[in-house]
């Protein structure tokens, strides 16, 4: 049985080593070195070329190398019909995203950007801070990553609300759903965190209207996908002073162009799409577990629902 690795950005050697540690019987091939096409049962892929997964008659599942599926959904012509696409869900990704969100929330909550500016100006000035219990955090998206972030923030003492397309229940989180739930949650979010999947329904969701509905002085944290945000609308909300700032890890076009205004905007904290990286040492066991399910005749978990787009 062969697993075909298809990615121009992930480390094939690391994946080969970690998979071999858990399933030494899996033959690991790196595209375009496919070997016997009939032996390939699984593909581990990110943005595969159109021809990479063609002509594999016994392909049983395609595993996404990222938390999102845009690296596969953006190339639908490369996906053989009828083969399930499986989202990457594993503890390393969940922990990494929760840590990133907590880092950014705490940085804004405790005035990190203000104190860094004071340091550059040589200014010694203490500023009043709120208690965590006084800073309301709203999370767009209550999937695996959103729930992990919500639990960490609750543990730090922040009141957390969450919004999803369909009803969810998360202990200690004020869960909202649908258009009415969104209209209710946004104005009550001092810090708004976006962890939504990117779908036709969520693309451009964070626009001038949504940003205007946030409280004066609110902060946006986007660690999902850049195309959720209308960039011109965000810049306008920052420049007119309605928003105090934004932490952005993802962008409509990556890498971010050298002349993009986000780079040097005084109210923007920017990171280069590092919020939650897929680490082979934690993700390989998850892939092996999914393969074991398929070998037992069970359906894999976290299969993408084409009707929902995630």
Secondary structure, 3 states (H helix, E strand, C coil): CEEEEECCCCCHHHHHHHHHHHCCCCEEEECCCCCCHHHEEEEEECCCCCCCCCCCCCCCEEEECCCCCHHHHCCHHHCCCCCEEECCCCHHHHHHHHHHHHHHHHHHHCCHHHHHHHHHHCCCCCCCCCCHHHCEEEEECCCHHHHHHHHHHHHCCCEEEEEECCCCCCCCEEEEEHHHHHHHHHCCCCEEEECCCCCCCCCCCECHHHHHHCCCCEEEEECCCHHHECHHHHHHHHHCCCEEEEEECCCCCCCCCCCCCCCCCCCEEECCCCCCCCCHHHHHHHHHHHHHHHHCCCCCCCECCCCCCC
